[in-house]
Amino acid sequence: MMPTVKARRSVDCRGLLCPLPIIRLSRAIKEIQVGEVLEMLATDPGSVPDMKAFQAQTGHEILASTQEGGVYRFLVKRAR
């Protein structure tokens, strides 16, 4: 179950393969303020390990991660 967090912006990466979802997320997260939340939608199963690596490398926090009907949804909080 997703927490009731309001995403400031959404990035639709459905249909894109690695590394494009992470590249688009990296660009989009720079456009929100520290502490705000970004939603990313992806269909590439590789986005799950990619998001863990993204969090480890950048320090941005994955608040939630779900998968429903082949769509992966991530809520990412900008840390810095």
C-alpha positions as CSV (number, residue, x, y, z in Angstrom):
1,M,0.0,0.0,0.0
2,M,1.3,3.4,-1.0
3,P,1.7,6.0,1.7
4,T,-0.4,9.1,1.2
5,V,2.4,11.3,0.0
6,K,1.7,14.1,-2.5
7,A,4.3,13.9,-5.3
8,R,5.4,17.3,-6.5
9,R,6.1,15.9,-10.0
10,S,5.6,12.7,-11.9
11,V,8.0,11.2,-14.4
12,D,6.5,8.6,-16.8
13,C,9.2,6.2,-17.9
14,R,6.8,3.4,-19.0
15,G,8.2,1.6,-22.1
16,L,11.7,2.8,-21.5
17,L,14.6,0.5,-20.7
18,C,17.7,0.9,-18.5
19,P,19.3,3.4,-18.2
20,L,16.7,5.8,-19.5
21,P,14.4,5.8,-16.4
22,I,17.2,6.6,-14.1
23,I,18.6,9.3,-16.4
24,R,15.1,11.0,-16.6
25,L,14.7,10.7,-12.8
26,S,18.1,12.2,-12.2
27,R,17.2,15.2,-14.4
28,A,13.7,15.6,-12.9
29,I,14.8,15.5,-9.3
30,K,16.9,18.6,-9.9
31,E,13.7,20.5,-10.7
32,I,12.1,20.0,-7.3
33,Q,13.1,21.4,-4.0
34,V,14.9,19.5,-1.2
35,G,12.3,17.6,0.8
36,E,9.8,17.4,-2.0
37,V,8.7,14.1,-3.5
38,L,8.9,12.8,-7.1
39,E,6.9,9.9,-8.5
40,M,8.4,7.7,-11.2
41,L,6.5,5.1,-13.2
42,A,8.4,2.4,-15.1
43,T,7.7,-0.9,-16.8
44,D,11.3,-2.2,-16.9
45,P,11.8,-4.8,-14.1
46,G,15.5,-3.6,-14.0
47,S,14.2,-0.3,-12.5
48,V,13.9,-2.0,-9.1
49,P,17.6,-2.7,-8.6
50,D,18.5,0.5,-10.5
51,M,16.4,2.5,-8.0
52,K,18.3,0.9,-5.0
53,A,21.6,1.8,-6.7
54,F,20.3,5.3,-7.4
55,Q,19.4,5.8,-3.7
56,A,22.8,4.5,-2.5
57,Q,24.7,6.7,-4.9
58,T,22.7,9.9,-4.5
59,G,21.3,9.8,-1.0
60,H,17.8,10.5,-2.3
61,E,15.2,8.5,-0.3
62,I,12.9,5.9,-1.8
63,L,9.8,6.4,0.3
64,A,7.8,3.7,-1.4
65,S,8.0,1.2,-4.2
66,T,5.1,-0.8,-5.6
67,Q,4.3,-3.0,-8.6
68,E,0.9,-3.4,-10.1
69,G,-0.1,-4.7,-13.6
70,G,3.5,-4.5,-14.8
71,V,4.0,-0.9,-13.7
72,Y,6.5,-0.1,-11.1
73,R,5.8,3.1,-9.1
74,F,8.4,4.8,-6.9
75,L,8.1,7.8,-4.6
76,V,11.5,9.5,-4.2
77,K,12.2,12.3,-1.7
78,R,14.9,14.7,-2.8
79,A,17.6,14.7,-0.1
80,R,20.0,17.5,-1.2
